[in-house]
Amino acid sequence: MDPELLHAYQEALPDYERLRSAVVAHITRLLADAGLNIHHITGRVKRPASLADKLRRKPGRYRTLGDVTDLVGLRVITYFESDVQVVARLIEEHHVVDWKHSIDKSRMHDPDRFGYLGVHYVVRAEPDLVPALPGMHYEVQIRSILQHAWAEIEHDLGYKSREAVPREVRRRFYRLAGLLEMADEEFMALHRLSHDYAATLPTRITEAPDSVFIDAPSLKYLLGTAPIHDLDLQIAEALHVPLLSDWSDPERAQRLASLLHHVGVHSVGLLHKELARQGPQLVRFASALLPQVRELWTPAGGLRPGSSVVQYGLWRACANPALDPLEIVRLLDLSGSAQGMVETVRAVYAREVGAG
């Protein structure tokens, strides 16, 4: 072990920690600008004790700190195996890669390969990231979630190579590797299927709405189209508030889909027919109900998309003795004021029905 090299590293450790923070921010921006949805990105700085162990195991190999390429490491974990290569191409396009110390295990086609198929790059840090470490290299590991799970469990078991594994357990390792690879492929297939399903919704809803099931993707699309969007606008105009068309709530479509299933509406065709038939009375119902429960919606600054669907669900629940408006309130996550809300809904419904 070289004590001078270790001492130099300990002295420069704050600079390496700044480099870690800088490259994590840099890669995070790069992937965000590319529109990639990444599970997580983490960075680490090698502990002095780990460097000491490395120098002890490989005496004479490292003469300067620049020869140690993994003092700073970055790990990018993707949801899908296909995104590993997308991230890899971005790293290659925007960095100077040290190919001598980099490895793409996904290109190893040995049928009895051992371990996970990750991508490891050693890249040069841009000088402006940390001026005290110009041209310093750092390591980037790119894995899918399942590849990461394999690597972490394999590391915990202490097996570094195929030869280190007892023959009695090696076959189980291969079976597990095959299962994880199949699982990665199936998750990618599900991802493609979900994307293709959403892409075909506009045509299918136009041509055969009765055959389109009410679910989160179909509701997400319907919120921006007639008749839901038109009824939402009418309710907003009646209340003299804006319709929050850009409202971001990833769970909204799921909750509305559950609401519609609860009241017996399972297809887009039936929903369209119901809203066309009851549209005017739903606007009147909302105009009478919402001013009495302002604390539930005014904090948002306006009317949220799909409010007409909510009014339809409440109206239908009041009209059908077999349904309970309380369940609608719970599905919308308004349980904090559930009982008072239900009493108000029933009272407004009774007045509207009596007035009609």
N, C-alpha and C positions, 0 to 999 in steps of 0.2 A: 504493500500500500504506500502511496505517495502522500506523506503528511502535509507537504507544502501545497499540493493540489487541493487537498481536503480543506486546509485552512483558507485558501483563496476562495473556495466555494462558500464557506461559511461567511466570509467577509462580504461576498457579493450576493448573498441570499436575498436581501431586500429587493435588489434589481431583478432577480429571477421571479420573485413574487409579483412584481409590477408587470413583468413580461407575461406571466400567466394571466393576470387580469386583462391585460391589453389584447392578447390573442383570443381569449374567450369572447370579449366584446366584438372583436374584429370578425371572427367566424360567425358569431350570432347574427351580426348585421348582414354578412354576405348571404347566409341562408335565408334570412327574412326577406331580403331584397329579391331573392329568386323565387319567393312564394312557397317555400318548402315548409311542411308541417313536421317538425322534428320533436321526438319525445323529450330529449334533454341533451344539454351540452355541459360538460364539466371539465375543469382544469385542475392540474396538480403540479406541485413542485417536488422534486425528489428530496427526500429527507437526507440530511447529512449521513445518518447511520446507513442508509441504503447505498449511498455513493461509496462510503467506506467499504462496505461489503463487496460492491462491484469492483473496486480497485484492488481489493485483496484477492478476489477470484481470478482477475485477469491482470496480473502484474506486468507493467511495461507497455500495455496496450494504449493507454491514454496519457499523452504527454501534456496536453492543455485541456482546459475545461471545454474548449470548442470541439474537442474530439469526442466528448460525451454527448450524444445526440438526443438523449431522453431526460435531460435535467428538468425540462418543462414538457408536460404532456397534456394533450387535449383529447377528450373522448366525445364523439358524436354518436348518439343512439337514435336510430331511425325506427319508425313503426314497421316498415316493410323492407324486405331484403332488396327489392327493386330500387328503393331510395338510396341504398348504400352506394351504388354506382353513380347515381345522380350527384350525390354529395362529393364522391371521389372526383368526378369530372370538374366540378366547380373548384375543388382544391387545386387540381392540376392547372386549370385555366388562369387562376389568380395568384399562384405562388411558384417560386422556384423550388422544384422538388429534387431532393438528393436521392436519386434512383438507386445508388449503391446501397443505401441503408433502408430503402423502402421495399415493401412487399405487398402484393395483392393476392391474398390466399383464395379469393373467389375464382381465380383463374387456374387453380390447381385441380385438375380433372382426374386425379388418381382415384379409382373407384373405392379403394379402402382407406381414403385419407382419414387422418385422425385430427380431431379438434374442430374449431369453428371456422367459418369462411369470412373472416374480417379483412379489412384493408388497413394497412399501416403505412403512413407516409412520414418521412422526415423532410420538413420544409424550412426554408430560411425566413426568419422574421424580417419584416421591413424595417429599415433603420430608424424610421420615425416613431416606431412603437415604443421602444425603450432606447434612447440614445446611448446609454451606458453599455448596451450590449449589441453593438452594430453587427449585423450579419449572423447573429446567433441562430442556431437551428433548434427546432422543437418538434416533438412527435405528435402526429394526429392519428388516432384510431377511430375507425368508422365501423359500426356494427348495427345490425338490426336488434330488436329487443330479445328475440330468441337466441341469436348468436351471442349476445351479451350474457344471457342466462347460462348458456353452455360454458362460456369462458369463465364466469365467476364460480360456478360449481366445480369445474375442472380444476381451477386454481385452489379452491378450498380443499379438494381431495388430495392436492399435492402432486398431481401427475403432470409432468412437463413435456413428455414425449410418449410415443407409442411404446417404445422399448421399456419405459418405466412402469407400464401397467402389467400387473400379473395376468397371465394367460387366461386364468379362470374368469376374470372380469372384463377382458378385452372385448369379447363378443357382445356383452351387454352395452359397452360403450358404443360400439358400431351401430347396434340397434337403436340406441337413444339418439345418436347423431342423425340416423336416417329419419326417425320420427320428427325430430326438430326441423329438419330440412323440409319434410312434407308439410309440417304445420306452417312454416314460413310461406311455402308455395300456396297453401290453401288460404291463408290470410290475404295474400296478394290477389288471389282469384276472387275472394269476397269483396275486396276493395274495388276491383275492376267491375264486378257485377253491380255493386252499389252505384258506382259512377254511371255505368251504362243505363241502369234503371232510371236514375234521375234525368239523364239526357233524353230519354224517350218519353217522359211524362207529358210534355206539351202536346205532342202529336197524339198520344193515346187518349188524353183527356178531351181533345177536340173531336176525335173520331169515334171513340167508344167510352164515354165517361162511366157508364154503368159497369164496365169491366175493370175499372181502376179502383184499387182498394184504398181506403182511408188509412194513411200511415204518416210518419213524420216527414218523409220526402215529399209526398203528394201535398200535404198541408203547407209545407214551406213554399211550394210553388203556388198553391192556390191563394195564399195570403196577398199576393201581388196582382191577382187577376179578378175579373168579375165572376160571380156577383159579390164575393166577400169584400174586395177592395172598394167597390162602389157603395155597399152598405156601410162600411166603416167610414167612408167620406161623409155620407149623409148623417150619420150619428155625430161625427165630429162637428159638422156644420150646425147641427141642432144645438150642440152644447157650446158653440162658439170657441172651440179649441182646435189646435192643429192635429192632424193625423201624423203620428210618428212613423212614417213609412220606413225610415232607416233604423228603427229600434232594433238593438242587438240583444237577443235572448235565445241562445241555442236550445233551450228547453221548451220554448213557447209552442213550437209545432208539435212536439211530443205530447204536451199537456192537452192541447186542443184535440189531437187525435184520440187520446184516451177519453176526453169528454164526449166526443161524438159517438164513440163505441158504446159508452155508458148509456146514451140515450137512444141507441139502436140504429145509428146511421153508420153504415159500413162501406158505402161506395160513394165516389165523387158524383155519380149521376143522381143518386138519391139526395145528396146534400144540395146540389144545384136546384133540384125540384122543390125541396123544402124551403130554401131561401127565396126562391122566386115566388112561392105561394104565400109565405109569411113575411116577406121583406118589409112592407109598410108598417105592420103592427110591431115588428121587432124594433124599428126605428123609434116608434112612439114609446114602446116599453123601455128602451134604453134611455130615451130623453126624460122619462119620469123616474127611472131607478137611479141612474148614475149621479145626479145631483145630490141624492140622499146618502151616497157612500163615497163622497169625494176623497176621503182619506185613503181609499184603496187605489185611486188612479191618478189624482192630481199631482202627487210628488214626481211622477214621471215627466210632467210638463205638457201633457197632451194625451191623446187617445192611442193606445197601442194597437198594432195590426191584429186582426182576428177578434176584435171586440164584438162584432156582429155574431160570430160563432158562439162566443160566451153567452150573449143575450139569447140566442136560439136555444142553447143547452138549458139555461135557467127557465125559459118559457116552457120548453117541453117537459122539464122535470116537474114544474108546477101543474101542468095540464094533465099529466099521467100519474094517477095514484100509485102506480107501481114503482115510480121513480122518486128520488129524494133530492131536493136542491142542496142539501147538506153535502152530499157526495160530490156535487159539482164544485162547491166551494173548496172542498178538500183537494180535489184534483187540480184546482188552480192555485194550490198552496196559499189559501187565504184563511187557514184554520185558526189563526190568532183571533179573528173576529167572527168565527163561523156562525154561532147561534144568532147573534144580532143581525148578521147579514141575511140569514135565511128568513128571519121574521120580516125584515124589510122587503125582501124579494116577494114573499107570499102576499104581503099587504099591497104592494104595487101591482102585482099580477091580478089580484082580486078587483082592484079599482079599474084596471084596464079592461078586464073581461066585462065588468059591470057596465062600463062606459060604452063598450062595443055593442 
